[in-house]
């Protein structure tokens, strides 16, 4: 079984920064693709950023130039660096990992979510 633990959310003023972490533990071969999603109150969950197994990142237009997705394969951890935060970035953020098992089959796992609030 694979467990994901998210951390790094909190309250920040507009223009501030936060770094979210998503650490995977358990028995598996490696993390394949990874992504971060967010869900604001009353809205649908939306894609924020994705990273392929090769390391290339893609971003929603609303966060391009401000957010950076990265990974540390040795720590089985995926990060989302968020800079120049805006009030509209307020949401619960979820990581989504496509994990390759020892059998070479893959499964998708979600983190528990971490609240990010941008307010003065």
C-alpha positions as CSV (number, residue, x, y, z in Angstrom):
1,X,0.0,0.0,0.0
2,X,1.1,3.5,-0.7
3,X,0.5,6.5,1.6
4,X,0.8,10.2,0.7
5,X,1.3,12.9,3.2
6,X,0.9,16.5,2.2
7,X,2.4,19.4,4.1
8,X,3.2,23.1,3.8
9,X,-0.1,24.8,3.5
10,X,-1.1,27.8,5.7
11,X,-2.1,31.4,5.8
12,X,0.0,33.9,3.7
13,X,-0.4,37.5,2.7
14,X,-0.8,38.4,-1.0
15,X,2.6,38.4,-2.7
16,X,3.9,35.8,-0.3
17,X,5.2,32.3,-0.9
18,X,4.6,28.8,0.2
19,X,6.0,25.4,-0.7
20,X,3.8,22.4,-0.6
21,X,5.2,18.9,-0.2
22,X,3.8,15.5,-1.0
23,X,5.7,12.6,0.4
24,X,5.0,9.0,-0.7
25,X,5.7,6.0,1.5
26,X,5.2,2.3,1.3
27,X,6.4,-0.4,-1.1
28,X,6.6,0.7,-4.7
29,X,9.1,1.0,-7.5
30,X,9.0,4.8,-8.2
31,X,6.8,7.7,-8.7
32,X,5.9,8.2,-12.4
33,X,3.8,11.2,-13.3
34,X,2.8,13.7,-10.6
35,X,0.3,16.6,-10.3
36,X,-1.2,19.2,-8.1
37,X,-4.8,20.1,-8.1
38,X,-6.8,22.6,-6.1
39,X,-10.4,23.1,-5.1
40,X,-11.8,26.4,-3.9
41,X,-15.1,26.6,-2.0
42,X,-18.1,26.1,-4.3
43,X,-15.9,25.3,-7.3
44,X,-14.8,22.2,-9.0
45,X,-11.3,20.7,-8.5
46,X,-8.9,22.1,-11.1
47,X,-5.5,21.1,-12.4
48,X,-2.7,23.4,-11.2
49,X,0.5,21.7,-12.4
50,X,1.7,18.3,-13.7
51,X,5.1,16.7,-14.1
52,X,5.9,13.8,-16.3
53,X,8.2,11.0,-15.3
54,X,10.9,12.7,-17.4
55,X,10.6,15.9,-15.3
56,X,8.9,18.3,-17.7
57,X,6.3,20.5,-16.1
58,X,3.0,21.9,-17.3
59,X,0.9,24.6,-15.7
60,X,-2.5,26.1,-15.7
61,X,-2.5,29.5,-17.3
62,X,-3.5,31.1,-14.0
63,X,-0.3,30.0,-12.2
64,X,2.3,30.1,-15.0
65,X,5.4,32.0,-14.0
66,X,4.4,31.9,-10.3
67,X,4.2,28.2,-9.4
68,X,6.9,25.5,-9.9
69,X,6.4,21.8,-9.6
70,X,9.5,19.7,-8.8
71,X,10.4,16.3,-7.4
72,X,13.1,14.6,-5.4
73,X,13.1,11.0,-6.4
74,X,15.5,10.0,-3.6
75,X,12.9,11.2,-1.1
76,X,9.9,10.1,-3.1
77,X,8.6,13.6,-2.7
78,X,6.9,16.1,-5.0
79,X,6.8,19.8,-4.4
80,X,4.8,22.8,-5.4
81,X,6.6,26.1,-5.0
82,X,4.1,28.9,-5.0
83,X,5.3,32.5,-5.3
84,X,3.5,35.8,-5.7
85,X,0.4,34.3,-4.2
86,X,-2.9,35.9,-4.9
87,X,-6.2,35.7,-3.0
88,X,-7.7,33.7,-5.9
89,X,-5.1,31.0,-5.1
90,X,-7.0,30.2,-1.9
91,X,-8.1,26.6,-2.0
92,X,-7.4,23.1,-0.7
93,X,-4.5,21.7,-2.7
94,X,-4.2,18.0,-3.4
95,X,-1.3,16.1,-4.8
96,X,-1.9,13.3,-7.3
97,X,0.8,10.7,-7.9
98,X,0.9,7.9,-10.5
99,X,3.0,5.3,-8.7
100,X,4.7,2.4,-10.4
101,X,4.5,-0.7,-8.3
102,X,7.1,-3.5,-8.1
103,X,5.0,-5.5,-10.5
104,X,5.3,-2.6,-13.0
105,X,1.6,-1.9,-12.8
106,X,0.6,1.6,-11.9
107,X,-2.0,3.2,-9.6
108,X,-3.1,6.7,-8.9
109,X,-3.1,8.0,-5.3
110,X,-4.4,11.3,-3.8
111,X,-3.0,13.2,-0.9
112,X,-5.3,14.3,1.9
113,X,-5.3,17.9,0.9
114,X,-3.7,21.0,2.5
115,X,-5.4,24.3,2.9
116,X,-3.8,27.4,1.4
117,X,-5.3,30.7,2.3
118,X,-4.0,34.0,0.8
119,X,-5.3,37.0,2.7
120,X,-4.2,40.2,4.2
